[in-house]
Amino acid sequence: MPSLILQFKDTEHGEFPLSTGSSITIGRRETNTIVIDNLAVSGNHAKVDCLDDGYLLTDLKSKNGTFVNGKIVSSHWLQKGDVISIGKHSLIFKLAEGEAPPPAHDMTEETMVLDTEEYRAMLDRSTPNMPAQSEKAERMGVLSFVKGGEGEYELKKKLVKIGKDDSNDVVVGGLMVAKTAATISKRPTGYYLNFVEGMSKPKVNGKAVKDSVLLKEFDTIEIGSLRMEFIIKE
């Protein structure tokens, strides 16, 4: 079973197994799976989703960024020996002896990747001119396509339908996918993914949804051949 080895200054501080269907969160808050008590680390800094076809690292809009092998990433499919840097700590992606490596993924699926110096220079240029955000700015849910689609889909409608039929807002392929497999409804308490029908149930973070689930930012949604990430934009 793959695992993450937490290190600080070449000293190991724990090993965390990665089991398929689970998610590991990393941050300063005690509610995280891997707690890093350092002021350079955000409360909820990053997470790793353990999916059927790999291990997806996602930065949770952290203040100081998440780095893999010295480069800042928004998302990254982990491979053997990858070193994740969060603050002054490192997490090494390790495979058990003789274990097959995760499948390679198209690197174009990853979000922007910058080297460290370029990223810091960009922050230096942009910070003085950054406009103040209104506290009343409307927050909108967005589906960001990771696999099986391109770009993003903004959840502007109160009810978004997902399925095989062309009448759906988001059309997805797959033998076991129903005409309308799932919906995403916007309610006062947030966005909910609802299972509608079909042999193939939607999954959120690797777990099948049998009824309805409240989506949290950066949740990974899988329906048929489609994989999406739920994010919030203002």
C-alpha positions in Angstrom: 0.0 0.0 0.0 1.4 3.5 -0.9 2.1 5.9 2.0 3.2 9.4 2.7 6.3 9.8 4.9 6.3 13.0 6.9 9.8 14.5 7.4 11.3 17.6 9.0 15.0 18.3 8.6 15.6 14.7 7.5 13.9 13.3 10.6 10.9 11.1 10.0 7.8 12.1 12.0 5.3 9.5 10.8 4.0 7.3 8.0 0.5 7.6 6.7 -1.0 4.8 4.5 -3.0 5.7 1.4 -6.0 3.3 0.9 -8.1 3.5 -2.2 -11.4 5.3 -1.7 -10.1 7.5 1.1 -8.8 11.0 1.3 -6.0 12.4 3.5 -6.0 16.1 4.5 -2.9 18.1 5.4 -2.8 21.3 7.4 -2.3 23.1 10.8 -5.7 22.3 12.2 -6.2 19.3 14.4 -9.0 18.0 12.3 -6.6 17.1 9.5 -5.2 13.6 8.9 -1.7 14.9 8.9 -1.2 17.8 11.3 1.8 20.1 10.7 2.0 22.6 13.5 3.8 25.4 11.7 2.7 29.0 11.0 3.8 28.7 7.4 1.1 26.0 6.9 -2.5 26.9 6.3 -5.3 25.5 8.5 -6.5 23.3 5.6 -3.5 23.3 3.3 -3.8 20.3 0.9 -5.3 16.9 0.4 -4.7 13.6 -1.4 -7.6 11.7 -2.9 -6.9 8.0 -3.2 -8.8 7.1 -6.4 -9.0 3.9 -8.4 -6.5 5.1 -11.0 -4.1 7.1 -8.9 -3.4 9.5 -6.1 -4.4 13.1 -6.7 -2.7 15.9 -4.7 -4.7 19.2 -4.5 -3.6 22.4 -3.0 -6.5 23.9 -1.0 -5.8 27.5 -1.9 -3.1 27.6 0.8 -1.4 30.9 1.5 2.2 29.7 0.9 1.5 27.1 -1.7 2.1 23.4 -2.2 5.3 22.2 -3.9 6.2 18.9 -5.6 9.8 18.3 -6.4 10.5 22.0 -6.0 7.7 23.3 -8.3 4.5 24.8 -7.0 1.3 23.0 -8.1 -2.4 23.4 -7.9 -3.0 19.6 -8.5 -0.6 16.8 -9.2 -0.9 13.0 -9.8 1.6 11.5 -7.4 4.4 9.2 -8.7 7.0 7.1 -6.8 9.5 9.2 -5.0 7.7 12.6 -5.4 8.6 15.0 -2.6 5.8 17.3 -1.4 6.9 20.4 0.4 4.5 22.2 2.7 6.1 24.9 4.8 9.4 23.5 6.1 8.1 19.9 6.1 8.3 17.3 3.4 6.0 14.4 2.5 7.6 11.6 0.5 5.2 9.5 -1.7 6.4 5.9 -1.1 5.4 2.5 -2.6 5.7 -0.8 -0.8 8.5 -3.1 -2.1 7.5 -4.7 -5.3 4.3 -2.6 -5.6 3.3 -1.5 -9.1 3.5 2.3 -9.7 0.3 4.3 -10.2 -0.7 4.8 -13.9 0.8 7.8 -15.6 -1.7 10.6 -16.4 -1.7 13.3 -19.1 0.2 16.2 -17.6 -2.1 18.6 -19.4 -4.8 17.7 -16.9 -2.8 19.4 -14.2 -3.5 23.1 -13.3 -0.8 25.8 -13.6 2.7 24.8 -12.6 5.3 27.4 -12.0 8.8 27.2 -10.6 9.4 28.7 -7.2 11.1 31.9 -8.3 8.5 32.6 -11.0 5.7 32.1 -8.5 7.2 34.4 -5.9 7.9 37.1 -8.5 4.2 36.9 -9.7 3.1 37.4 -6.1 5.4 40.4 -5.7 3.9 42.0 -8.8 0.3 41.3 -8.1 0.0 41.9 -4.3 0.2 45.7 -4.3 -2.5 46.0 -6.9 -4.8 43.4 -5.5 -8.4 44.8 -5.2 -10.3 44.5 -2.0 -13.0 41.9 -2.2 -16.5 42.8 -1.3 -17.9 40.7 1.7 -21.1 40.5 -0.3 -19.5 39.0 -3.4 -21.6 36.1 -4.6 -19.9 32.7 -4.4 -20.7 30.3 -7.2 -20.0 26.6 -7.5 -17.9 25.4 -10.5 -17.2 22.0 -11.9 -13.6 21.8 -13.1 -13.0 18.9 -15.5 -10.1 16.7 -14.5 -10.9 13.8 -16.9 -13.4 13.3 -19.7 -14.0 17.0 -20.4 -12.2 20.3 -20.8 -12.4 23.6 -18.9 -15.1 24.4 -16.3 -18.9 24.3 -16.0 -20.4 27.1 -13.8 -23.3 26.0 -11.7 -25.5 29.0 -12.4 -28.8 27.0 -12.6 -30.6 25.8 -9.4 -30.6 22.3 -10.8 -27.9 20.9 -13.1 -28.5 17.5 -14.7 -25.7 15.1 -15.5 -26.1 11.9 -17.6 -25.9 10.2 -20.9 -28.8 11.9 -22.7 -28.0 15.0 -24.7 -30.8 16.9 -22.9 -28.5 17.0 -19.7 -26.5 20.1 -18.8 -23.4 17.9 -18.5 -23.3 14.9 -20.9 -21.1 11.9 -19.8 -20.4 8.6 -21.5 -20.3 5.1 -20.0 -22.3 1.9 -20.6 -23.8 1.8 -17.1 -24.6 5.5 -17.0 -28.3 6.4 -17.0 -30.0 9.0 -19.2 -29.9 11.2 -16.1 -27.5 9.8 -13.6 -27.3 12.6 -11.1 -28.2 16.2 -10.4 -26.5 19.0 -8.5 -29.0 21.3 -6.8 -28.2 24.7 -5.3 -29.9 25.2 -1.9 -29.5 27.9 0.8 -27.1 25.6 2.7 -24.9 24.8 -0.3 -24.6 22.6 -3.4 -25.9 19.0 -3.2 -25.1 16.1 -5.5 -28.1 13.8 -5.8 -28.2 10.3 -7.3 -31.1 9.9 -9.7 -31.0 6.4 -11.4 -28.8 3.8 -13.1 -26.5 1.0 -12.3 -23.5 3.3 -12.1 -23.7 5.5 -9.0 -21.8 8.8 -8.8 -18.8 8.9 -6.5 -17.6 11.7 -4.3 -14.0 11.3 -3.2 -14.1 7.6 -4.2 -17.3 6.8 -2.2 -20.6 5.9 -4.0 -23.5 8.3 -3.4 -26.8 6.4 -2.9 -29.0 9.4 -2.1 -27.7 13.0 -1.6 -24.5 14.6 -0.3 -23.5 18.1 0.5 -20.5 19.1 -1.7 -17.4 20.6 0.0 -14.9 22.6 -1.9 -12.3 20.5 -3.7 -14.4 17.4 -3.6 -13.7 15.0 -6.5 -16.8 13.8 -8.4 -16.8 10.8 -10.6 -19.7 9.8 -12.9 -19.1 7.3 -15.7 -16.0 8.4 -17.7 -16.1 11.9 -16.2 -14.1 13.2 -13.3 -14.6 16.7 -11.9 -13.5 18.8 -9.0 -16.0 21.0 -7.2 -14.6 24.5 -6.4 -16.1 27.8 -5.3 -15.5 31.1 -7.1 -16.5 34.6 -6.3 
